[in-house]
């Protein structure tokens, strides 16, 4: 009788699945705190997205903590450079349990050393035609992204 009761309880637990809970919050800066929320089906990881938006000399950092897929954890570090000195850097970090609340995650330092590569493009000014220009690549930047959804490599 005990064996069948244990089997029933185990089957019930397996049928309901393990419910992943992640801290959910967001805002300016590099830290936030929020409530634990049960992740919807298909979202099997807790994640933190750190981003940094720099325009001229002003730097804005933002953090978002949420549920996501383990596939999204593989995104890695992304650095985008736009015209007029604007940059956007971000990275997703995946974590489990208390590590999501207690570990401090940081973006790697920006590498501003030119690497000899560049991207040609067009700045749209409204009203008027676009102005052609060049963006110099820095650090490990190796690809150009065009608004027509095309990507160029060297």
FENBEL-V427841 format. One record per backbone hydrogen bond with DSSP energy under -1.0 kcal/mol. NH is the residue of the N-H (numbers start at 1). CO is the residue of the C=O. If there is no record, write none. Layout:
{{NH	CO} {NH	CO}}
This chain:
{{5	1} {6	2} {7	3} {8	4} {9	5} {10	6} {11	7} {12	8} {13	9} {14	10} {15	11} {16	12} {17	13} {22	37} {24	35} {25	65} {27	63} {29	61} {37	22} {39	20} {43	40} {45	68} {47	66} {48	93} {49	64} {50	91} {51	62} {52	89} {53	60} {54	87} {55	58} {58	55} {60	53} {62	51} {63	27} {64	49} {65	25} {66	47} {68	45} {74	71} {75	72} {78	90} {80	88} {82	86} {86	83} {87	54} {88	80} {89	52} {90	78} {91	50} {93	48} {95	46} {99	96} {100	97} {101	98} {102	98} {103	99} {115	137} {119	135} {121	133} {123	131} {131	123} {133	121} {135	119} {137	117} {139	113} {141	138} {144	152} {146	150} {149	146} {152	144}}
